[in-house]
Structure formats: C-alpha cells, structure tokens
Amino acid sequence: MPALFEKNIYEQYGLYCDEKFSFGQYEGFRSGEHTYVLMPSLRRQDHLRVQMAWATELQSMGIPQIAELVPDVNEKAVTKVDGMQQLLFRLPQWSPREGAEATSEGETLALIHAFSRGWVPEVGELHLYGRWLSLWEARMEQLEAFQQTIAHRLQKTAFDEQFLYTFPYYLGRAETAMQWLVEEGREQLLPPYEATITHTRFTPRAWMVADEHRTQVKMPLSFVYDHPARDIGEQLRYWYEKDDEAEAADFLQKYTHGQPLPSQTWALVGARLLFPLSYIELVEEHYMNEGVSDARSSVSEEPLEMALAGEERYMKHISQCLRAELPEVANAHWFTRERLAKFFSM
C-alpha cells in the first residue's frame, strides 16, 4: 500500500513518486526522468500569474534553469497535499556547468536585472520599489509592540531577557538605516522605472542547486519588483554575517564585471546593510510562533547571543565597504569613530 504522500501525488497530479527526498526546507520527489518540488502556496492567484509571466519572459530572453509550474489533474495551480495548499514545480533537466565558461551567480543576476528593468507588476504586493521606508517602519513598530508586551511579563524566558537587552541597540541601528535611506538613498526621489525583477531574499540559497557542478534553478515564487540594490545588499549581508569578505568581493566582481555601481545604488545597498533584517526575522519568527511548537520555558536565548556576538565584526565589514564605495558620504558622519563606538558599546 503506497504511503500517504505518494498516494496524494498520484491522485492529484497523476505522477508516480519513484523517490522522495528533502530539497532544503521543501519536499521533493523524482518521477521518471524529472525532479519535482512542492512549495506552500502563500500568495494570491494573481501574484502567481504575474510571477509565472515574469519567469516565461526571462526564459525567452535566455535566462537558464527556471522552474516550471505543474497544474494538477484538474488543471488547477494550487492543490492540497498532505493537508496543505501547495504548488508543484518541475525542475529543468540539470544542465552541467562548463568550468570557467559557466555563467556565475553574479553574472546571471546582472542579466536578470538588465533584462527586466521596468517590468511593473499589475499587483501592488509584488511592487516593493520605493516602499522600503514604510515597510521598515511597520516592522519596527511590530518589534516595539513585542518589546512592550514582553517588558510587562511577570515570568520571562531567557529569550525574553535577551530580546529586552538587545532591542534598544537594534532599534537604534534601524533608525540609522531609515535616516540613511532618506538622506543618502533618497528613496522618495527614485525614478519610476529603475526597478527590476529581484528576489524576496537573495542569498546563495535563493536558487536551488544539487551540487556545485550544476546550474542553479530559479524559483518564480521568490520574484518581486524592486531596485537591484535589494539583491546586491542581501547577498552582501549574507557574506558579511558569515565574516567572508572574499566571497562578497567575488560576487561584486562578477555582478559588475569590474565596473563601478552607480552611487545611487550603493546608497540603497548601504541602507539595506544597516537595517538589522536578520535580527528582526529572528525575533518575529520566535514571537509570532510562540507556543506553537516549543514550550516557552524551553526556548534558548542562544540565537540572539550569536547575532550580537558577530555584530561588531559585521558593522566593520559594512563600514569598510561603504567607505570604499561612497567615501564622501560614509566618512562624513555616518561612520565616524564616535558613531561606531555607539554601535559597539553593548
């Protein structure tokens, strides 16, 4: 008798599951010569239509290895599998990389940005261009609400205590990022058609890859419309948090082909790097899921301690980067010795 997963796949898609496996945080399987990945359906149908249209257009322009949406036996995009509304994607046949001639991640990203400039979506939720300030303000208001609630708890966990200790520092860093965004990034003055197809969070894990010798697969569900600085900044954030300047520099070299980025782009990258997104996500995930999986009393404060332990190193990486790329701006008052001392005083 087939397992429930295999039974669901056959009933919903008419596919035999030859081998089931985990693909990062997602479930995948092989059927015949093809590989499939199930992903939760988190957006509305009109979002999905726009993202798949973008994917089709990018493919027509030569962007390789974009996953294809597979409808169920009733020609519906969204299907319930294992009790969840899910989407099924077929991954392209693996295309081996050709040594030094293979297009790197940075080069491919640059092509996506160049090809898709001005592809304004019809649905507002995918249109993040020019909205960083309002989105960041909303997220910090959420964290301030958490802080006020936790401060009044009679019984606090170790995580609660560490959050209350670290929050004033990260609030200050977020306020600095928003001030930088307005004064240096001039988000409110951005030209209307400078945005491109970007990713919700562009890290080395944003594109699926089986091994280093095979081409990476782009997942349309991660596509949003925003300034290229979004992807550049998030890739640099990842490597700076890993304390790996060499990988950050290699990505930039391949993305830019050694040509300087516009100062406007660097100003927006600087704002993203200053905004404490990793810390915010960690706190949001904890308090929004509190009581769902773990007992409150058993939750460790270790993730927050680890974030704080690497903070000084991270801030030095971004200060060095921005001083090199925007010397007149960064050296003026943003990264003075006194300001850095304030950042590192905890």
Secondary structure, DSSP 4 states (H G I P E B T S, - for coil): ---HHHHHHHHHH----SEEEEETTEEEEEETTEEEEEEE--S-HHHHHHHHHHHHHHHHTT---B-EEE--TTS-S-EEETTEEEEEEEEPPP-B--GGGSPPHHHHHHHHHHHTTT---SSGGGB-TT-HHHHHHHHHHHHHHHHHHHHT-SS--HHHHHHHHHHHHHHHHHHHHHHHHHHTS-GGG--TT--EEEESS-STTSSB-SSTTBPPBBPGGGEEEE-THHHHHHHHHHHHHTT-HHHHHHHHHHHHTTPPPPHHHHHHHHHHHHS-HHHHHHHHHHHHSTTTSS-GGG--SHHHHHHHHTHHHHHHHHHHHHHHHSHHHIIIIIT-HHHHHHHTT-
